[in-house]
């Protein structure tokens, strides 16, 4: 039995660990995001690599690798650029291949075309309840992904 177990440096270890560094959007909705969060459009089974809270800075400077759950506080971003639109962010981050975008519900309910736009860009769109702590959500998302990764690793070993 021990002879079949992958060891550090074994190519199987890399492929196995790559499979476990993600959590499904469904898992994150159940375990990490606020209870009133709602998936408006997108596949709940997509795999999310990490949560990233978009802080107040020019969006061009954010390092996005693809597969992230991007947490966007429009209220906070509009302190930087009061003319910033959700449509602009959807387009920019669709090009970067984010897995999903979560935004305060207040900014989504004003424009029903946002759901169609997110669908055309193939980005899952989540409405978060207003007044949430985005850094706390980011920590909860990343902790859920890390815990799931650790559980898979224990099963593999």
C-alpha positions in Angstrom: 0.0 0.0 0.0 2.7 2.5 0.9 4.6 1.8 -2.4 1.6 3.3 -4.4 1.5 6.5 -2.4 2.8 9.5 -4.3 5.9 11.2 -2.9 7.2 14.7 -3.1 8.6 15.2 -6.6 6.4 12.5 -8.1 4.5 13.9 -11.1 1.3 12.4 -9.8 1.7 14.6 -6.7 1.6 17.7 -8.8 -1.5 16.7 -10.7 -3.3 15.6 -7.6 -2.5 18.8 -5.7 -3.6 20.9 -8.6 -7.0 19.3 -8.4 -7.4 20.1 -4.8 -6.6 23.8 -4.8 -10.1 24.8 -5.8 -13.6 24.8 -4.4 -16.8 24.8 -6.3 -18.8 28.0 -6.4 -21.7 26.0 -4.8 -19.4 25.1 -1.8 -18.4 28.7 -1.4 -22.0 29.8 -1.5 -22.9 27.2 1.2 -19.8 27.6 3.4 -18.1 31.0 2.9 -20.4 33.7 1.5 -23.0 35.5 3.5 -26.3 33.6 3.8 -28.3 36.0 1.7 -25.9 35.8 -1.2 -27.6 34.8 -4.5 -26.1 33.3 -7.6 -27.8 35.3 -10.4 -26.2 33.6 -13.4 -23.5 31.0 -13.9 -22.6 27.4 -13.2 -22.5 26.6 -9.4 -20.1 23.8 -10.2 -17.3 26.0 -11.6 -14.0 25.7 -9.7 -12.8 28.8 -7.9 -9.0 29.1 -7.1 -9.2 31.9 -4.5 -11.1 34.9 -3.3 -9.8 38.4 -4.2 -11.2 41.6 -2.7 -10.7 44.4 -5.3 -9.4 47.2 -3.2 -9.3 50.9 -4.0 -6.6 51.1 -6.7 -6.6 51.3 -10.5 -8.0 48.0 -11.7 -5.2 47.6 -14.2 -2.8 46.9 -11.3 -4.8 44.0 -9.9 -3.0 40.7 -10.6 -5.7 38.2 -11.8 -4.5 34.8 -12.9 -7.9 33.3 -13.8 -10.5 31.3 -11.9 -10.8 33.7 -9.0 -13.9 34.8 -7.2 -13.6 38.6 -7.4 -15.2 40.5 -4.5 -16.2 44.0 -5.6 -17.4 46.8 -3.3 -18.8 49.3 -5.8 -19.3 51.7 -2.9 -15.6 51.5 -2.1 -14.4 51.7 -5.7 -16.5 54.7 -6.4 -14.5 56.6 -3.8 -11.7 56.2 -6.3 -13.7 56.7 -9.5 -17.2 57.9 -9.0 -18.1 57.2 -12.7 -17.0 53.5 -12.6 -19.7 51.2 -13.9 -20.3 47.5 -13.2 -20.4 46.9 -16.9 -16.9 48.2 -17.3 -15.6 45.8 -14.5 -17.4 42.8 -16.0 -15.8 43.4 -19.4 -12.3 44.0 -17.9 -12.4 40.9 -15.7 -14.0 38.7 -18.3 -10.9 39.3 -20.4 -8.8 38.2 -17.4 -10.9 35.0 -17.1 -12.1 35.4 -13.5 -14.4 32.6 -12.5 -17.1 34.7 -10.7 -17.8 38.2 -9.6 -19.6 39.1 -6.4 -21.0 42.6 -6.0 -23.4 44.3 -3.5 -27.0 43.7 -4.4 -27.8 47.4 -4.5 -25.6 47.9 -7.5 -27.0 44.9 -9.4 -30.7 45.4 -8.9 -30.5 48.8 -10.7 -29.6 47.3 -14.0 -31.3 44.0 -15.1 -29.1 43.9 -18.2 -26.1 43.1 -16.1 -27.2 39.4 -15.8 -27.4 39.2 -19.6 -24.0 40.8 -19.9 -22.4 38.4 -17.4 -23.9 35.5 -19.2 -22.5 36.7 -22.5 -19.1 37.0 -20.9 -19.5 33.6 -19.2 -18.9 34.9 -15.8 -20.9 33.8 -12.8 -22.5 36.8 -11.0 -23.3 36.8 -7.3 -25.4 39.4 -5.5 -24.1 39.9 -2.0 -26.2 41.4 0.8 -25.4 45.1 1.3 -23.3 46.2 4.2 -20.9 43.2 4.3 -17.2 43.2 5.3 -15.4 42.3 2.1 -12.1 41.5 3.8 -14.0 39.0 6.1 -15.6 37.4 3.0 -12.3 37.1 1.3 -10.8 35.4 4.3 -13.8 33.0 4.6 -13.6 32.1 0.9 -9.8 31.4 1.0 -10.1 29.5 4.3 -12.8 27.3 2.8 -10.7 26.6 -0.3 -7.6 25.8 1.9 -9.6 23.5 4.3 -11.1 21.6 1.4 -7.6 21.3 -0.1 -6.3 19.9 3.2 -9.1 17.4 3.4 -8.5 16.1 -0.1 -4.7 15.9 0.6 -5.4 13.8 3.7 -7.6 11.4 1.7 -5.0 11.0 -1.0 -2.2 10.2 1.4 
